[in-house]
């Protein structure tokens, strides 16, 4: 394309320049939804993909098991409306025990998503940005891969890709939740710090380009 190699930078996503979530605001958002913030909250950030009939059942079984085993409350976090919300509703409707199951019914700002996720005990996600928000806020997370970008991010964060969406089972998800339940979510803290520094450096690069 005619660019000199020394003018090309491989850098981090701008999302890493965002401030961390405000847990007190996350608690307020949970309470507004009817969630009890004094009890564990497990978030699910899912999306449509092929093979839904099978994986909807697996996510529903997982949510039921986490509720029973950890007395967890389940919060579905759609990032794309209305599609993610529709899928979340299908998972919730497939569950055997729908008590203490909540679905975010409106789109949040990026900061509000951060606030909400920062108050979770665990995040199970397909959506990449939900996984990023969890990592930034030291929330233990497990990823279900549907695209290589998810694998690359999680590998860089030293996180866990449980399996691909075409193979994932409730048994795998529950077993990984048990391993992560008492972790502090800081397994990729050094990597996150480096990505955040790189993202902030991009601001200076952009200003320098604009001044030319």
PyMOL commands that set and color helices and strands:
alter all, ss='L'
color gray80, all
select helices_A, chain A and resi 5-7+14-17+23-33+52-70+83-94+110-118+128-136+148-156+170-180+189-210
alter helices_A, ss='H'
color red, helices_A
select strands_A, chain A and resi 41-45+73-76+101-103+122-125+141-145+160-164
alter strands_A, ss='S'
color yellow, strands_A
deselect
rebuild
show_as cartoon
